[in-house]
């Protein structure tokens, strides 16, 4: 799988929410694109990732 352009090996299919939690992402501070489509937060638990997917995760940062 590609995560933000880097190769990551998935040993088994996993839900998007589990993958994000296991990799230290806070789901209320990110936007996720999977294979070119923006995934609504409400679908994170039902989306299954495979090793063939391309995932882009963008973190929101505050500033002034």
Buried (B, 14 or more C-beta within 10 A) or exposed (E): BBBEEEEBEBEEEBBBBEBBEEEEBEEEEBEBBBEEEEBEEEEBEEBEBEEEBEBBBEEEEEEE
